[in-house]
C-alpha cells in the first residue's frame, strides 16, 4: 500500500466489485455495515 504524508491509501472495491460478480448480491444491511466500517476508520471515497 502506498504511504503518503503518514496516510495509508486503501483501495477497497468490495461494494463495486461485489455487485458485479455473478451470483453475489449484498443486501442493504451488508452495504451499510461496510460503509460504517469505512467511516469508523476514516476511509473516504475517491473517484
Secondary structure, 3 states (H helix, E strand, C coil): CCEECCEECCCCCHHHHHHHCCCCCCCHHHHHHHHHHHHHCCCCCCC
